[in-house]
């Protein structure tokens, strides 16, 4: 079975999100609480079943230092820091 662009996007985004979570040393429960989403939603994201919603992206921006451009496109650094 050949994956389409959307499926590839969801899988790549999920891998990057898992990588970020693991770099923080957090398990699924702790990270989902930190970013205010359910464990099931985080699992679906990390496994490439779904793409992050606007709500999830906003929470990631508010509660973490993840770089959203890196998360969604793999461009730049994993995290950002204010100047």
C-alpha positions as CSV (number, residue, x, y, z in Angstrom):
1,X,0.0,0.0,0.0
2,X,1.3,3.4,-1.0
3,X,0.9,6.3,1.4
4,X,-0.5,9.6,0.3
5,X,0.8,13.0,1.2
6,X,-1.6,13.4,4.2
7,X,-0.7,10.0,5.6
8,X,3.1,10.8,5.2
9,X,2.5,14.2,6.9
10,X,0.7,12.6,9.9
11,X,3.4,9.9,10.3
12,X,6.3,12.4,10.1
13,X,4.6,14.8,12.5
14,X,3.9,12.0,14.9
15,X,7.5,10.8,14.9
16,X,8.7,14.4,15.6
17,X,6.2,14.9,18.4
18,X,7.3,11.6,20.0
19,X,10.9,12.5,19.6
20,X,10.3,15.9,21.3
21,X,8.3,14.2,24.2
22,X,11.0,11.7,24.7
23,X,13.7,14.4,24.7
24,X,11.9,15.9,27.7
25,X,12.0,12.5,29.5
26,X,8.2,12.5,29.8
27,X,5.8,9.6,29.3
28,X,2.5,9.9,27.4
29,X,0.5,10.6,30.6
30,X,2.8,13.4,31.8
31,X,3.1,15.0,28.4
32,X,-0.6,14.9,27.6
33,X,-1.3,16.6,30.9
34,X,1.3,19.2,30.2
35,X,-0.2,20.2,26.9
36,X,-3.8,19.7,28.1
37,X,-5.0,17.0,25.7
38,X,-6.1,13.4,26.4
39,X,-3.7,10.5,26.4
40,X,-5.7,9.0,23.5
41,X,-5.3,12.1,21.4
42,X,-1.5,12.2,22.0
43,X,-1.3,8.5,21.2
44,X,-3.2,9.1,17.9
45,X,-0.9,12.0,17.0
46,X,2.3,10.1,17.8
47,X,1.2,7.0,15.8
48,X,0.3,9.1,12.7
49,X,-3.5,8.4,13.0
50,X,-4.4,12.0,13.2
51,X,-2.9,15.4,12.6
52,X,-2.7,18.1,15.3
53,X,-5.7,20.3,15.6
54,X,-5.4,24.1,16.0
55,X,-6.2,23.6,19.7
56,X,-3.3,21.2,20.1
57,X,-0.9,23.4,18.2
58,X,-1.9,26.4,20.4
59,X,-1.4,24.3,23.5
60,X,2.0,23.1,22.3
61,X,3.0,26.8,21.7
62,X,1.7,27.9,25.1
63,X,3.0,25.1,27.3
64,X,6.2,24.0,25.6
65,X,9.2,25.4,23.7
66,X,8.7,23.1,20.6
67,X,9.1,24.9,17.3
68,X,5.9,24.4,15.4
69,X,7.7,24.8,12.0
70,X,10.0,21.9,13.0
71,X,7.0,19.8,14.2
72,X,4.9,20.3,11.0
73,X,7.6,20.6,8.4
74,X,10.8,19.3,9.9
75,X,12.5,22.6,9.2
76,X,14.8,24.4,11.7
77,X,15.5,23.4,15.3
78,X,13.4,21.3,17.5
79,X,12.9,24.1,20.0
80,X,12.9,27.8,20.0
81,X,14.0,30.3,22.6
82,X,12.9,33.9,23.0
83,X,15.5,36.5,22.0
